[in-house]
Structure formats: C-alpha cells, structure tokens
Amino acid sequence: MSVSTAASSAVSTVAGDPSARCDRPGPLPVLGRDVTVPLVTGGEVTYAALDYAASAPALQRVWDDVAAYAPYYGSVHRGAGYLSQLSTDLFEKARGTVAEFLDCRGDDQVVFTRSTTDSLNLLAAALPAGCQVFVFETEHHASLLPWRDARVTYLDAPRTPGEAVATLERALAERDPYGPALVCVTGASNVTGELWPVRELAAAAHAQGARIVLDAAQLAPHHPVSVRELDVDWVAFSGHKLYAPFGSGVLAGRFDWLREADPYLAGGGASRKVSRRQDGGVDVEWHDTAARHEAGSPNVIGAYSIAAACKALTEAGFEELVAREQGLVDTVRRGLAEVPEVRVLSLFGDDAPRVGVISFVVEGWNSSHFAAALSAEYGIGVRDGLFCAHPLVRTLLGGDPQSQGECGAPEAAPGEKSLNAIRVSFGAGTPDEHVERFVRAVKELVTNGARWSYRTQDGRCVPAAGAGSTA
C-alpha cells in the first residue's frame, strides 16, 4: 500500500466514512468506561464519571480517529512535505466540519483556540473602541470576566426566561444607541443545566443594534447548536466538554471585528509578510482570515479531535442523544425529589428545560464531605464547590460562598444556609447504571450517614487513612 493510500485510509473517518458511524443504541462508547477504582470499604467498582460539566470523557471514536492520524502528523502550514500537506488539509477541513456542525453562515469564520475561555478572551481583545458589554451575573467566569477592558454592565440574575429578555431589553434601551455593544450569554448553565432563551435574547440585542456571543460550552455537547436559527453573531465552546481531548476550542462567527483587531498573538502564522524598514523597524502585513488569530504552530490534533467529535455526535443522531439524556435527567430529578433533605438548585424553576447538569445541597451535610463519600464509598465522581460561577451560586444559595471548614463536620445545621453545592453531570457516554447508582448512594448517605471517617487535606475532604468505618 502506498503512503498516499495508507494516509487516505487512516484519516477516512474525518471525511465521514459510514463504516465508522456510531449508530448503536444506548450510551456512546467513551474512554474509561471499564476503569475500576478501589473503595475504602473494600473491593473495587467500575468508576461512574458524573462530572461531564468539567470535562467529558473522550469518545472512543475520537480517540480511534486521532490514533489513526497520529503516524501522519506533521507541521501545519509550514512544509512542502507530504505529511505537512496532509496535516494542513485535515486542519483546514476541520474548520468546515465545525462550521457545518454549528450551521454557520456562509461568510462566518471558525477560529481554533485553546478553550471557551480563550475564545471569549480573544473576542474581548477584538472589541471596537468604546464597545459596551452586557453580561448577566449568572455567567460562568469564562464569560463573566474577560471584558475588563471594556465598559461592562452586569445584569441581575433573572428568575424566568421572560425576565431575562426584559432585563436585557431595558439595559440596551438605556445605552448609547450609536456605540458598539455586545451581549454575552450562556446557552445552558454550568450550575443548574437550565437552557437560556438564546434566540429571544439575540432578537432583543439585534433590535437595539447590539451583537451577541453565545457561550455554548455546556450546550454544544448536549444539544444541537445552529448559529443561523439562534441568530447569534458568535459561538464559543471547548473540545474537552465535547468529548474531544487535546486542549482546543472554537470561536465561530462574524469576522469583521476580528479582522480589524490586532492579532490575538503576534508571531508566525498570523503574519502574511514581514519586512525591515530603513529606520530599523519592522513592517507587518497580517492575515485577514482566521489565521490572523492563530499565531504559532496550531494544535492540529486538538482541532482534528473536535471535528471527529462533531461528526460522531451528528452521525449518532442528536435527537436520539437528547432524548436519552433527558431520560437520565428525569431519573436523577425523580430520585433526588424523594429525599426531603436534598434541595436542587434552580434559577427558572423546576419545570425549566435543562441538560444533564444538576446541582444540589443536602441539609446538614458539608458538600465536600458528601462528594468525598460518593467517591470513596461508591466510586462516583461528582464535583463540589462554586463551579467557577460564584455570583450565580451566591444567588441560588442565598448567601456569600465561603470556606467550608473541616469536612468531617456538618456544613450547616438543619434550616441554615449551605455554603457550597454538589454538582452531578452526565451526557452521551453515561450508562443508566451510573445515574441509578448515584441516586441510590444519595439516599443511603442521607439515611445512614457515611461509613468512613474523613479529614481535610489541602482544602479537600479526603478519607482518613486507617480510620475505618464509622458505622
């Protein structure tokens, strides 16, 4: 087999080889699905990864695609050799795959970044002079904090989707009608999982001459995202939440502001032509495409893995994935509702549509202690804390988040406010057994208490070595 034929075969899946499609029912195959972990009470159990909102496990399909390409890896846009040309072709085709996945407009550009945070910081650096930014206090820090060099209006947390739209309309009506403006909003909350009224917010922004960027970090892995239908100007998301590892992200959308801005990073790849001046200085002609903001050797494997994930999710059938995930959401919600000591956090109310992200507090329990017990005694990985959304958690808990103190002591007495929360999150690779085990573990911990002693170490609650059972 020739090198050309071998390379074509190796990377065929990124072009959509039907034989590689994930059309099996149930959870999609992910890495780590068979990993076992020890329990402090003895024995081992298959690990239940229920922290998808932080980083989702890589799809097996993505890992296989990357492994097939890896022997043909080469420097992108840098060489005349076959492997460099092949890698360049894959890298640029990845843009098209992502654009198709997001249903971008014909003149939109896809810029590869390091993460959602990087994407939004890139856009923040490209804002026109005098731009005013409107952002709800309920945002993740990735979309709450990058705008420090702009005029920022922070909007109070709404309690209904309609209130969110009305709040934005009032704020935009009071701004300078002739200056540039940008609205930044999440598609799905990383704390509550609730879906935000993105299309209505986009309409409100455009009616007042403002633009809007969608933080889709928690939406894209769980729900189809159409730039055209939502009518957003930009969308940002991360590969590591979309079942694709290797530290890459995307900023996709209109390019006029990005074209007029200085390159996000100055260096090779962003420059089209560099020449010395007679006075000793340097003249630079920058690219006016996505390359303008992709200086340095790009993360071709990261971009390729995102494209592979986009194809895998599309070919698996997003409608089926959404329906199955909603079944898991219902299982968790019903189970938690049967425990009076559990309070599920919600901004828009219990009936609000949501993705597989649920946060809650347990009366009388320190959240770190509860999460540690889920891990050590049941092999379940969740997250506890403030989830990089401090103002939102403060609003939902009704107080200021603080240090939790010693993990072995209850966080709050009955009737008192919790300080932090616990988050369970899942998605396309989650087996039914994992969420069923989680619900069972919550009920047992609340009813019987932890079976082991715990202590605080480096700010985390961990099992006490050699402490034995507390039963």
Secondary structure, 3 states (H helix, E strand, C coil): CCHHHHHHHHCHHHHCCHHHCCCCCCCCCECCCCCEEECCCCCEEECEECECCCCCCCEHHHHHHHHHHHHHCCCCCCCCCHHHHHHHHHHHHHHHHHHHHCCCCCCCEEEEECCHHHHHHHHHHCCCCCCEEEEECCCCHHHHCCCCCCEEEEECCCCCHHHHHHHHHHHHHCCCCCCCEEEEEECECCCCCEECCHHHHHHHHHHCCCEEEEECCCCCCCCCCCHHHHCCCEEEEEHHHCCCCCCCEEEEECCHHHHHCCCCCCCCCCEEEEEECCCCCEEEEECCCHHHHCCCCCCHHHHHHHHHHHHHHHHHCHHHHHHHHHHHHHHHHHHHHCCCCEEECCCCCCCCCECCEEEEEECCCCHHHHHHHHHHHHCEECEEECCCCHHHHHHHHCCCCCCCCCCCCCCCCCCCCCCCEEEEECCCCCCHHHHHHHHHHHHHHHHHCCCECEEEECCEEEECCCCCECC
